């Protein structure tokens, strides 16, 4: 069964930034400023993203329905 996930513009932006961090094209500090997040929160997102959890970028209420 194929699953489709819809993401908001904010979530897509967050995903692109997390990919840039993972590819070492952007620092965590610069990414935090770009997304308007604290560096601590961004580190949590990076850790989740590196654990291959795409739902990291989705809002909590929607992420639980994706899993």
Rosetta constraint file for C-alpha pairs under 8 A:
AtomPair CA 5 CA 66 HARMONIC 7.47 0.50
AtomPair CA 7 CA 11 HARMONIC 5.79 0.50
AtomPair CA 7 CA 12 HARMONIC 6.29 0.50
AtomPair CA 7 CA 58 HARMONIC 6.97 0.50
AtomPair CA 8 CA 12 HARMONIC 6.25 0.50
AtomPair CA 9 CA 13 HARMONIC 6.11 0.50
AtomPair CA 10 CA 14 HARMONIC 6.23 0.50
AtomPair CA 11 CA 15 HARMONIC 6.18 0.50
AtomPair CA 11 CA 57 HARMONIC 5.32 0.50
AtomPair CA 11 CA 58 HARMONIC 5.87 0.50
AtomPair CA 11 CA 59 HARMONIC 7.99 0.50
AtomPair CA 12 CA 16 HARMONIC 6.25 0.50
AtomPair CA 12 CA 57 HARMONIC 7.62 0.50
AtomPair CA 13 CA 17 HARMONIC 6.29 0.50
AtomPair CA 14 CA 18 HARMONIC 6.17 0.50
AtomPair CA 14 CA 35 HARMONIC 7.06 0.50
AtomPair CA 14 CA 57 HARMONIC 6.22 0.50
AtomPair CA 15 CA 19 HARMONIC 6.19 0.50
AtomPair CA 15 CA 57 HARMONIC 6.09 0.50
AtomPair CA 16 CA 20 HARMONIC 6.25 0.50
AtomPair CA 17 CA 21 HARMONIC 6.29 0.50
AtomPair CA 17 CA 26 HARMONIC 7.70 0.50
AtomPair CA 17 CA 31 HARMONIC 6.41 0.50
AtomPair CA 18 CA 22 HARMONIC 6.17 0.50
AtomPair CA 18 CA 45 HARMONIC 7.89 0.50
AtomPair CA 18 CA 46 HARMONIC 6.42 0.50
AtomPair CA 18 CA 49 HARMONIC 7.20 0.50
AtomPair CA 19 CA 23 HARMONIC 6.11 0.50
AtomPair CA 20 CA 24 HARMONIC 6.07 0.50
AtomPair CA 20 CA 25 HARMONIC 5.08 0.50
AtomPair CA 20 CA 26 HARMONIC 5.51 0.50
AtomPair CA 21 CA 25 HARMONIC 5.87 0.50
AtomPair CA 21 CA 26 HARMONIC 4.91 0.50
AtomPair CA 21 CA 27 HARMONIC 6.05 0.50
AtomPair CA 21 CA 28 HARMONIC 6.59 0.50
AtomPair CA 21 CA 31 HARMONIC 7.59 0.50
AtomPair CA 21 CA 46 HARMONIC 7.94 0.50
AtomPair CA 22 CA 46 HARMONIC 7.92 0.50
AtomPair CA 22 CA 50 HARMONIC 7.70 0.50
AtomPair CA 26 CA 30 HARMONIC 6.61 0.50
AtomPair CA 26 CA 31 HARMONIC 6.53 0.50
AtomPair CA 27 CA 31 HARMONIC 6.12 0.50
AtomPair CA 28 CA 32 HARMONIC 6.00 0.50
AtomPair CA 28 CA 39 HARMONIC 6.77 0.50
AtomPair CA 28 CA 42 HARMONIC 7.04 0.50
AtomPair CA 28 CA 43 HARMONIC 7.35 0.50
AtomPair CA 29 CA 33 HARMONIC 6.40 0.50
AtomPair CA 29 CA 39 HARMONIC 6.02 0.50
AtomPair CA 30 CA 34 HARMONIC 6.20 0.50
AtomPair CA 31 CA 35 HARMONIC 6.14 0.50
AtomPair CA 31 CA 42 HARMONIC 7.79 0.50
AtomPair CA 32 CA 36 HARMONIC 5.80 0.50
AtomPair CA 32 CA 37 HARMONIC 4.88 0.50
AtomPair CA 32 CA 38 HARMONIC 5.85 0.50
AtomPair CA 32 CA 39 HARMONIC 5.44 0.50
AtomPair CA 32 CA 42 HARMONIC 5.99 0.50
AtomPair CA 33 CA 37 HARMONIC 6.38 0.50
AtomPair CA 33 CA 38 HARMONIC 7.66 0.50
AtomPair CA 37 CA 41 HARMONIC 6.43 0.50
AtomPair CA 37 CA 42 HARMONIC 6.45 0.50
AtomPair CA 38 CA 42 HARMONIC 6.29 0.50
AtomPair CA 39 CA 43 HARMONIC 6.15 0.50
AtomPair CA 40 CA 44 HARMONIC 6.56 0.50
AtomPair CA 41 CA 45 HARMONIC 6.45 0.50
AtomPair CA 42 CA 46 HARMONIC 6.17 0.50
AtomPair CA 43 CA 47 HARMONIC 6.12 0.50
AtomPair CA 44 CA 48 HARMONIC 6.29 0.50
AtomPair CA 45 CA 49 HARMONIC 5.97 0.50
AtomPair CA 45 CA 56 HARMONIC 6.45 0.50
AtomPair CA 45 CA 57 HARMONIC 7.74 0.50
AtomPair CA 46 CA 50 HARMONIC 6.01 0.50
AtomPair CA 47 CA 51 HARMONIC 6.40 0.50
AtomPair CA 48 CA 52 HARMONIC 6.81 0.50
AtomPair CA 48 CA 53 HARMONIC 5.94 0.50
AtomPair CA 48 CA 56 HARMONIC 6.22 0.50
AtomPair CA 49 CA 53 HARMONIC 5.34 0.50
AtomPair CA 49 CA 54 HARMONIC 6.47 0.50
AtomPair CA 49 CA 56 HARMONIC 6.22 0.50
AtomPair CA 54 CA 58 HARMONIC 7.79 0.50
AtomPair CA 55 CA 59 HARMONIC 7.93 0.50
AtomPair CA 55 CA 63 HARMONIC 5.29 0.50
AtomPair CA 55 CA 66 HARMONIC 7.23 0.50
AtomPair CA 55 CA 67 HARMONIC 7.67 0.50
AtomPair CA 56 CA 63 HARMONIC 7.59 0.50
AtomPair CA 58 CA 62 HARMONIC 6.53 0.50
AtomPair CA 58 CA 63 HARMONIC 5.59 0.50
AtomPair CA 59 CA 63 HARMONIC 5.91 0.50
AtomPair CA 60 CA 64 HARMONIC 6.39 0.50
AtomPair CA 61 CA 65 HARMONIC 7.32 0.50
AtomPair CA 62 CA 66 HARMONIC 6.59 0.50
AtomPair CA 63 CA 67 HARMONIC 6.55 0.50
